[in-house]
Amino acid sequence: MSPNRGLETTGTDAPSRRDVLRWLALGCGTCMPMASAAAQPPAARQDDREPEKPGDLDEAAIRRRLEKLGLGPIVTARSPHYVAIGDAPPAFMKVIVDDCEQIAVDFMGHFRSRKFDLRLPEKPLLVVVYRDDRSFGKFFNLPSLLDAAAQGHPVQPAGVYEPSTNLLHVFDWRSVPMMARSGHRNAETLSHEGTHQLSFNTGLLQRGKDIPLAIVEGLGAYGEARKTDGPSDLGRLNLKRLDDLAKIQRRIPWIPLRTLLADDTVLRVGRSDRVFLGYAESWLLVHYLLKDPAAVPRFRNFLRAIATREDPSRRLDDAAATLGDLDVIDQELRRYQVKLQMSVR
C-alpha cells in the first residue's frame, strides 16, 4: 500500500464479507475497502496523527510514540542496512531485518542488471514491527482486522510504507485469529512494502514527486512473489495478480493504460473488482516494462522524466514521450497477459 492512500468503495458497492476475506487473502500491502456509502475522497480525509515533516521520525521518536500508545515492551533489532523497532518478539524482529537485507540484495541486483543507477542509503532504513494487527491498529487508530470485518468498519491495510516519514510498518500475520496459519503472508507483505521503501530510497523513485500510483503499486506487486527462504529473483510470476487478470475481466472491462496512469482513483475508490483489476494491471505493466529487453530502456527514461515532476497534468505526455504510443502499449499488454497465462497452463 502506498501511504495515506486509503481505498474506499462508494455508492451501494460496500464490501461484502467475501470481499473482506479476499482482501485479507491478498494481503501484500493492499488496503482494505472502506465500507462507507458517503465516503470522502482520500485527499479530503484527515489523518488523526499529528502532522510531520518528511523524514523527521527517527528511532527515538518512534519509541516515544509507541510507548505513548501503551505498546511494549519495545525492542529493537539491527542489521547493516535496517533497524527494526516495535513490540514484536525479538526473534520475529530478527527475522524481519534479515529478510529486509535479503530483499535489498535481490532488489539492487535486479535493477542494476537492467542498468538502473541505484544506491542504498547511508543511514539504516527504519521498520516498525508490531506484535499483531491490534498493535498495528493502535498506531494508525484503526480496528483490528477481525473487529473491522465483523462490524463493517473501515479495515486497516496489511502493511504500510509511508514516504512522508520513510517508515515501513508490518505486523505478524500469524497472530491474526482468522489468519493463524498465514506465516507466508508475512513474507508477501514485507516484500511488497519493502519494495516500496527501497524504491523510494535507492533513487528509483523520488519522494514528494508526482508518480502515477499504478507505477508505485505495480512495483510493490512486482516484488511480492518471492521464495520463502534465501535469495529470490525479483519479478517472479505473480500468480495471484495473473489470476485476477483472467477472472475479473469476465465481469469488469479492461482499464485502458491512459486511465491507469492518469487517474490514481482507479486504485483507491470504486467497485472492489475494478480496484483488484487495477492492481493486477499495474503489476502487469511493471512486469512487462522490466522483463521485455526492448522496454527496459524506455522505463528508465520514463522514471528519469518524472523524477522532478510535481504536476500530474504531464503524466501522459511524459509516458508517451518515453514509453511510446500508449494505445499500442495497451494492446501489447493484453497480448503479454495472454502469453503469461499460457506459460502457466
Secondary structure as the mmCIF struct_conf table of DSSP 4:
data_model
#
loop_
_struct_conf.conf_type_id
_struct_conf.id
_struct_conf.beg_label_comp_id
_struct_conf.beg_label_asym_id
_struct_conf.beg_label_seq_id
_struct_conf.end_label_comp_id
_struct_conf.end_label_asym_id
_struct_conf.end_label_seq_id
TURN_TY1_P TURN_TY1_P1 PRO A 3 ASN A 4
STRN STRN1 LEU A 7 THR A 9
TURN_TY1_P TURN_TY1_P2 GLY A 11 THR A 12
HELX_LH_PP_P HELX_LH_PP_P1 ALA A 14 SER A 16
HELX_RH_AL_P HELX_RH_AL_P1 ARG A 17 LEU A 26
TURN_TY1_P TURN_TY1_P3 CYS A 28 GLY A 29
HELX_LH_PP_P HELX_LH_PP_P2 THR A 30 MET A 32
STRN STRN2 PRO A 33 ALA A 35
TURN_TY1_P TURN_TY1_P4 ALA A 37 ALA A 38
HELX_LH_PP_P HELX_LH_PP_P3 ALA A 39 PRO A 41
HELX_RH_3T_P HELX_RH_3T_P1 PRO A 42 ALA A 44
HELX_LH_PP_P HELX_LH_PP_P4 ARG A 45 ASP A 47
BEND BEND1 ASP A 48 ARG A 49
HELX_LH_PP_P HELX_LH_PP_P5 GLU A 50 PRO A 51
TURN_TY1_P TURN_TY1_P5 PRO A 54 GLY A 55
HELX_RH_AL_P HELX_RH_AL_P2 GLU A 59 LYS A 68
TURN_TY1_P TURN_TY1_P6 LEU A 69 GLY A 70
STRN STRN3 VAL A 75 ARG A 78
BEND BEND2 PRO A 80 HIS A 81
STRN STRN4 TYR A 82 GLY A 86
BEND BEND3 ASP A 87 ALA A 88
HELX_RH_AL_P HELX_RH_AL_P3 PRO A 90 SER A 113
TURN_TY1_P TURN_TY1_P7 ARG A 114 LYS A 115
BEND BEND4 GLU A 122 LYS A 123
HELX_LH_PP_P HELX_LH_PP_P6 PRO A 124 PRO A 124
STRN STRN5 LEU A 125 TYR A 130
BEND BEND5 ARG A 131 ASP A 132
HELX_RH_AL_P HELX_RH_AL_P4 ASP A 133 PHE A 140
TURN_TY1_P TURN_TY1_P8 ASN A 141 ASN A 141
HELX_RH_AL_P HELX_RH_AL_P5 LEU A 145 GLN A 151
TURN_TY1_P TURN_TY1_P9 GLY A 152 GLY A 152
BEND BEND6 ALA A 158 ALA A 158
STRN STRN6 VAL A 160 GLU A 162
TURN_TY1_P TURN_TY1_P10 PRO A 163 ASN A 166
STRN STRN7 LEU A 167 PHE A 171
HELX_RH_3T_P HELX_RH_3T_P2 TRP A 173 SER A 175
BEND BEND7 VAL A 176 VAL A 176
HELX_RH_3T_P HELX_RH_3T_P3 PRO A 177 MET A 179
TURN_TY1_P TURN_TY1_P11 ALA A 180 ARG A 181
HELX_RH_AL_P HELX_RH_AL_P6 GLY A 183 SER A 199
TURN_TY1_P TURN_TY1_P12 PHE A 200 ASN A 201
BEND BEND8 THR A 202 LEU A 205
TURN_TY1_P TURN_TY1_P13 ARG A 207 GLY A 208
BEND BEND9 LYS A 209 LYS A 209
HELX_RH_AL_P HELX_RH_AL_P7 LEU A 213 TYR A 222
TURN_TY1_P TURN_TY1_P14 GLY A 223 GLU A 224
BEND BEND10 THR A 228 GLY A 230
TURN_TY1_P TURN_TY1_P15 LEU A 234 GLY A 235
HELX_RH_AL_P HELX_RH_AL_P8 LEU A 239 ILE A 248
TURN_TY1_P TURN_TY1_P16 GLN A 249 ARG A 251
BEND BEND11 ILE A 252 ILE A 252
HELX_LH_PP_P HELX_LH_PP_P7 PRO A 253 PRO A 256
HELX_RH_AL_P HELX_RH_AL_P9 LEU A 257 ALA A 262
HELX_RH_3T_P HELX_RH_3T_P4 ASP A 264 LEU A 267
TURN_TY1_P TURN_TY1_P17 ARG A 268 ARG A 268
STRN STRN8 VAL A 269 VAL A 269
BEND BEND12 GLY A 270 GLY A 270
HELX_RH_AL_P HELX_RH_AL_P10 SER A 272 LYS A 291
BEND BEND13 ASP A 292 ASP A 292
TURN_TY1_P TURN_TY1_P18 PRO A 293 ALA A 295
HELX_RH_AL_P HELX_RH_AL_P11 VAL A 296 ILE A 306
TURN_TY1_P TURN_TY1_P19 ALA A 307 THR A 308
HELX_RH_3T_P HELX_RH_3T_P5 PRO A 312 ARG A 314
HELX_RH_AL_P HELX_RH_AL_P12 ARG A 315 LEU A 323
HELX_RH_AL_P HELX_RH_AL_P13 LEU A 326 SER A 343
TURN_TY1_P TURN_TY1_P20 VAL A 344 VAL A 344
#
